[in-house]
């Protein structure tokens, strides 16, 4: 599965600079999966994963194929967007198709870069964006509620349940609740799927800080400045630093990050947080033809993981040969792992683990 993350924010918060940096910075490094532009506001990047290279050293494959993430740069939103201000509702379709929303909030203060509200106020800016997205969902919900209420009067059980669910959601949105933070059953989520509600998507915060602050500012400080609850994930990033990394080689980038006191690029943190938010993990296939990373949800069983490769693999699943990637490397490949009893035969109920190297048998 390909992950799509919508990058949203007010104009001039560094959103597009960050988008360009996150995507283009991979072009120089990702020889096996180069950056490409699907359309003017979608960029594809590889998921950085050192395990791929470790596996490739064992098999010497013809191709190395990483998992990918698509970043969608949504045009800057403004107050009143849900009512048609700025680009109005033109942004909605882009966000609705994505798996998660990343809100970029400006924290840095630089007079040369104007602010749409003439001042830098992270809490106010965050609330404006979230309010507009909630209002957009509320409009969608209210349109559907008229039809749902009419159908529920017929007495059909499924129609009554659906109408009651919509009636439960409306006050949550009106009170400013981001719907994905609330408790929903799998049945609820399935019923709401066709509404494509933006606030049902996981939300992450990317805080664009100054170059001088990126390595030292605390997440508690950022949460306080944004008015977020304790424990909310926030990612401090300097879009300026990320854009400068584009021109560097891998070694130069490491040195530059070290000078700033950073252990990794912002891209790595954003992708890692996205995987955590969406409950995703990675498994691998390895052979002479290719070494490849596959994305699957945490809690997936063997057949579901096989289905990520091809639906026929899931339908005809018989068993999976599984080796932990560390054992695969330590034993110099499948044969060595088999000899040491580290290759396992797993059936349909096997829960896939992050880092599994898998080979599927199917009809």
C-alpha positions as CSV (number, residue, x, y, z in Angstrom):
1,X,0.0,0.0,0.0
2,X,1.1,3.5,-0.8
3,X,0.7,6.1,2.0
4,X,-0.6,9.5,1.1
5,X,0.0,12.4,3.5
6,X,-1.7,15.7,3.0
7,X,0.4,18.7,4.0
8,X,-1.9,21.6,5.1
9,X,-1.4,25.0,6.7
10,X,-1.9,28.7,6.3
11,X,0.0,30.5,3.5
12,X,3.6,31.4,4.2
13,X,4.2,29.0,7.0
14,X,6.8,27.1,5.1
15,X,4.5,24.4,3.9
16,X,5.6,24.3,0.2
17,X,9.2,24.9,1.1
18,X,9.0,21.8,3.3
19,X,7.2,19.8,0.7
20,X,9.9,20.6,-1.9
21,X,12.6,19.8,0.6
22,X,11.1,16.5,1.7
23,X,10.6,15.3,-1.8
24,X,13.5,16.7,-3.8
25,X,16.0,15.9,-1.1
26,X,15.4,12.2,-1.9
27,X,16.2,12.6,-5.6
28,X,20.0,12.7,-5.0
29,X,20.0,9.7,-2.7
30,X,17.2,7.4,-4.1
31,X,18.8,6.0,-7.2
32,X,16.6,3.0,-7.0
33,X,13.4,4.9,-6.5
34,X,13.9,8.5,-7.8
35,X,11.7,11.3,-6.9
36,X,9.0,11.9,-9.5
37,X,6.2,14.4,-9.9
38,X,2.8,12.9,-10.5
39,X,1.2,16.3,-10.8
40,X,2.3,19.7,-9.7
41,X,1.5,19.1,-6.0
42,X,2.2,15.5,-5.4
43,X,5.7,14.2,-4.6
44,X,6.8,10.5,-4.1
45,X,9.7,9.7,-1.8
46,X,11.2,6.5,-0.6
47,X,10.9,5.4,3.0
48,X,14.5,5.5,4.4
49,X,15.3,2.0,5.8
50,X,18.8,0.8,6.4
51,X,17.5,-2.8,6.6
52,X,17.0,-2.8,2.8
53,X,20.7,-2.3,2.2
54,X,21.7,-4.9,4.8
55,X,19.5,-7.5,3.1
56,X,20.8,-6.4,-0.4
57,X,24.4,-7.1,0.7
58,X,23.4,-10.7,1.2
59,X,21.5,-11.4,-2.0
60,X,23.1,-8.9,-4.5
61,X,19.7,-8.3,-6.2
62,X,19.2,-6.7,-9.5
63,X,16.8,-4.2,-7.9
64,X,16.3,-2.6,-4.5
65,X,12.7,-1.3,-4.1
66,X,11.8,0.7,-0.9
67,X,8.4,1.4,0.4
68,X,7.1,4.8,-0.7
69,X,5.2,7.7,0.7
70,X,3.3,10.3,-1.3
71,X,3.2,13.9,0.0
72,X,0.3,16.0,-1.3
73,X,1.0,19.8,-1.0
74,X,-2.4,21.3,-0.5
75,X,-2.8,24.9,-1.4
76,X,-2.5,27.3,1.6
77,X,-5.8,27.6,3.5
78,X,-7.2,30.7,5.0
79,X,-9.9,31.6,7.5
80,X,-13.3,31.1,5.8
81,X,-12.0,28.5,3.3
82,X,-14.9,26.3,4.1
83,X,-17.2,29.1,3.0
84,X,-15.3,29.7,-0.2
85,X,-12.6,32.2,0.9
86,X,-9.3,31.8,-0.9
87,X,-9.4,28.7,-2.9
88,X,-12.5,27.6,-1.0
89,X,-13.4,24.0,-1.2
90,X,-10.9,23.2,-4.1
91,X,-8.6,21.8,-1.5
92,X,-11.0,19.2,-0.1
93,X,-10.7,16.5,-2.7
94,X,-6.9,16.4,-2.3
95,X,-7.2,15.9,1.5
96,X,-10.0,13.4,1.4
97,X,-8.0,11.0,-0.7
98,X,-5.1,10.9,1.8
99,X,-4.5,8.6,4.7
100,X,-3.3,11.2,7.2
101,X,-3.1,15.0,7.6
102,X,0.1,16.8,8.5
103,X,-0.5,20.4,9.6
104,X,2.5,22.7,9.2
105,X,2.5,25.5,11.8
106,X,4.9,28.4,11.6
107,X,6.9,29.0,14.8
108,X,9.8,31.0,13.4
109,X,9.7,34.8,13.4
110,X,11.2,36.4,10.4
111,X,10.1,39.9,9.3
112,X,11.0,39.4,5.7
113,X,8.4,36.6,5.4
114,X,4.9,38.1,5.7
115,X,2.2,36.3,7.7
116,X,-1.3,36.2,6.4
117,X,-2.5,37.5,9.8
118,X,0.4,40.0,10.2
119,X,1.7,38.2,13.3
120,X,3.1,34.7,14.3
121,X,0.7,32.9,16.7
122,X,1.1,29.1,16.4
123,X,-2.0,28.4,18.6
124,X,-4.3,30.7,16.6
125,X,-3.0,29.4,13.3
126,X,-3.5,25.8,14.3
127,X,-7.0,26.5,15.4
128,X,-7.9,28.3,12.2
129,X,-6.9,25.3,10.0
130,X,-8.6,22.8,12.2
131,X,-11.8,24.8,12.4
132,X,-11.9,25.1,8.6
133,X,-11.5,21.4,8.2
134,X,-14.1,20.6,10.8
135,X,-16.5,23.1,9.2
136,X,-16.0,21.4,5.9
137,X,-16.8,18.0,7.5
138,X,-19.9,19.5,9.1
139,X,-21.2,20.6,5.8
140,X,-20.7,17.2,4.3
141,X,-22.4,15.6,7.4
142,X,-25.4,17.9,7.3
143,X,-26.0,17.2,3.6
144,X,-26.0,13.5,4.3
145,X,-28.1,13.7,7.5
146,X,-31.2,14.9,5.6
147,X,-31.2,11.8,3.5
148,X,-30.3,9.5,6.4
149,X,-33.1,10.8,8.6
150,X,-35.6,10.3,5.7
151,X,-34.4,6.7,5.1
152,X,-34.5,5.9,8.9
153,X,-38.2,6.7,9.1
154,X,-38.8,3.6,7.0
155,X,-37.7,1.5,10.0
156,X,-35.0,-0.5,8.3
157,X,-32.5,-1.5,11.1
158,X,-29.3,-0.6,9.2
159,X,-30.8,2.8,8.2
160,X,-31.7,3.6,11.7
161,X,-28.2,2.7,13.0
162,X,-26.6,4.8,10.3
163,X,-28.8,7.8,11.1
164,X,-28.0,7.5,14.8
165,X,-24.3,7.4,14.1
166,X,-24.5,10.6,12.1
167,X,-26.5,12.3,14.9
168,X,-23.7,11.3,17.4
169,X,-21.0,12.8,15.2
170,X,-22.5,16.2,14.7
171,X,-22.2,17.5,18.3
172,X,-18.6,16.3,18.4
173,X,-17.7,18.4,15.3
174,X,-19.6,21.3,16.6
175,X,-17.7,21.2,19.9
176,X,-14.3,21.2,18.0
177,X,-13.4,17.5,18.4
178,X,-11.1,16.0,15.8
179,X,-13.0,12.8,15.1
180,X,-10.0,10.4,14.7
181,X,-9.1,11.1,18.4
182,X,-12.5,9.6,19.6
183,X,-13.3,5.9,20.1
184,X,-15.0,4.2,17.1
185,X,-15.8,0.6,16.4
186,X,-14.7,-1.0,13.2
187,X,-18.4,-1.1,12.2
188,X,-18.7,2.7,12.8
189,X,-15.6,3.4,10.7
190,X,-16.9,1.2,7.8
191,X,-20.3,3.0,7.9
192,X,-18.6,6.4,7.7
193,X,-16.1,5.4,5.0
194,X,-18.2,6.8,2.1
195,X,-18.3,10.2,3.7
196,X,-14.5,10.7,3.4
197,X,-14.5,12.9,6.5
198,X,-11.2,14.7,6.8
199,X,-11.3,14.7,10.6
200,X,-11.5,10.9,10.7
201,X,-7.9,10.9,9.4
202,X,-5.0,10.9,11.9
203,X,-3.5,14.4,12.4
204,X,0.2,15.1,13.0
205,X,1.9,18.4,13.7
206,X,5.0,19.7,11.9
207,X,6.3,22.8,13.6
208,X,8.5,25.0,11.3
209,X,11.1,26.4,13.7
210,X,14.2,28.6,13.1
211,X,17.5,27.0,12.1
212,X,18.9,28.0,15.5
213,X,16.1,26.4,17.5
214,X,15.5,23.1,15.6
215,X,18.0,21.0,17.7
216,X,17.3,22.6,21.1
217,X,13.6,23.5,21.3
218,X,11.6,21.1,23.5
219,X,8.5,19.4,22.3
220,X,6.8,20.5,25.6
221,X,7.5,24.1,24.6
222,X,6.0,23.5,21.2
223,X,2.9,21.8,22.6
224,X,2.4,24.7,25.0
225,X,2.8,27.3,22.2
226,X,0.3,25.4,20.0
227,X,-2.1,24.8,22.8
228,X,-2.0,21.0,22.5
229,X,-2.6,18.4,25.2
230,X,0.4,16.7,26.9
231,X,1.6,13.8,24.9
232,X,0.5,15.1,21.5
233,X,3.2,14.3,18.9
234,X,4.8,17.4,17.5
235,X,7.8,17.3,15.1
236,X,10.1,20.4,15.1
237,X,11.5,20.9,11.6
238,X,13.4,23.7,10.0
239,X,12.2,24.0,6.4
240,X,15.3,26.1,5.8
241,X,17.6,23.3,7.0
242,X,15.7,20.6,5.1
243,X,15.9,22.7,1.9
244,X,19.7,23.2,2.3
245,X,20.2,19.4,2.6
246,X,19.0,19.0,-1.0
247,X,22.4,20.0,-2.4
248,X,24.4,17.8,-0.1
249,X,25.8,14.3,-0.6
250,X,24.9,11.6,2.0
251,X,28.1,12.2,3.9
252,X,27.9,16.0,3.7
253,X,24.3,15.8,5.0
254,X,25.4,13.7,8.0
255,X,28.2,16.2,8.8
256,X,25.8,19.1,8.4
257,X,23.2,17.5,10.7
258,X,25.9,16.7,13.3
259,X,27.0,20.4,13.3
260,X,23.5,21.4,14.1
261,X,23.1,18.8,16.8
262,X,20.6,16.8,14.9
263,X,20.5,13.0,14.6
264,X,18.3,12.6,11.5
265,X,16.5,14.6,8.9
266,X,13.0,15.9,9.3
267,X,11.9,13.5,6.5
268,X,12.7,10.5,8.6
269,X,10.8,11.8,11.6
270,X,7.8,12.7,9.6
271,X,7.6,9.3,7.9
272,X,8.2,7.5,11.2
273,X,5.4,9.5,12.9
274,X,3.1,8.8,10.0
275,X,3.7,5.0,10.3
276,X,3.0,5.2,14.0
277,X,-0.2,7.3,13.5
278,X,-1.5,4.9,10.8
279,X,-0.5,1.7,12.7
280,X,1.8,0.5,9.9
281,X,4.9,-1.7,9.7
282,X,7.3,-3.0,7.1
283,X,8.1,-6.6,6.0
284,X,10.5,-7.6,3.2
285,X,10.9,-10.0,0.4
286,X,14.5,-10.9,-0.6
287,X,16.0,-12.7,-3.6
288,X,18.3,-12.5,-6.5
289,X,15.8,-10.5,-8.6
290,X,15.0,-7.9,-6.0
291,X,14.9,-6.9,-2.3
292,X,11.7,-5.0,-1.6
293,X,10.0,-3.4,1.4
294,X,6.2,-3.8,1.8
295,X,3.9,-1.8,4.0
296,X,1.2,-3.5,5.9
297,X,-0.9,-2.6,9.0
298,X,0.2,-3.8,12.4
299,X,-1.9,-6.8,13.4
300,X,-2.1,-8.1,9.9
301,X,-2.1,-11.9,9.4
302,X,-0.1,-13.8,6.8
303,X,-2.8,-13.8,4.1
304,X,-3.3,-10.0,4.4
305,X,0.4,-9.4,4.1
306,X,0.5,-11.6,1.0
307,X,-2.4,-9.7,-0.5
308,X,-0.3,-6.5,-0.4
309,X,1.8,-8.1,-3.1
310,X,-1.1,-9.5,-5.1
311,X,-4.7,-10.3,-4.3
312,X,-4.2,-13.9,-5.7
313,X,-1.5,-14.4,-3.0
314,X,-4.1,-13.7,-0.4
315,X,-6.9,-15.8,-1.9
316,X,-4.6,-18.8,-2.4
317,X,-2.5,-18.4,0.7
318,X,-1.1,-21.7,2.0
319,X,1.8,-20.8,4.2
320,X,4.6,-18.3,4.7
321,X,8.3,-18.9,5.2
322,X,9.5,-16.3,7.7
323,X,12.9,-15.1,8.9
324,X,13.6,-12.1,11.1
325,X,15.7,-9.7,9.1
326,X,18.5,-9.7,11.7
327,X,18.7,-13.5,11.5
328,X,18.7,-13.3,7.7
329,X,21.7,-11.0,7.8
330,X,23.5,-12.9,10.6
331,X,23.1,-16.2,8.8
332,X,24.1,-14.8,5.4
333,X,20.7,-15.5,3.9
334,X,17.9,-18.0,3.7
335,X,20.0,-21.2,3.6
336,X,22.0,-20.3,6.6
337,X,18.9,-19.4,8.6
338,X,17.3,-22.7,7.6
339,X,20.3,-24.6,8.7
340,X,20.2,-23.0,12.1
341,X,16.5,-23.5,12.5
342,X,15.7,-19.8,12.3
343,X,13.3,-20.1,9.3
344,X,9.8,-20.6,10.5
345,X,6.8,-22.0,8.6
346,X,3.7,-19.9,9.5
347,X,0.0,-20.4,8.7
348,X,-3.0,-18.2,8.1
349,X,-3.2,-17.0,11.7
350,X,0.4,-15.7,11.9
351,X,0.7,-12.1,13.0
352,X,3.2,-10.4,10.8
353,X,6.1,-8.6,12.7
354,X,8.0,-5.5,11.6
355,X,11.2,-6.6,9.9
356,X,10.0,-10.1,8.8
357,X,11.5,-11.4,5.6
358,X,8.7,-13.5,4.0
359,X,8.3,-15.9,1.2
360,X,4.7,-16.9,0.4
361,X,3.4,-20.3,-0.8
362,X,0.0,-20.1,-2.5
363,X,-2.3,-21.9,-4.9
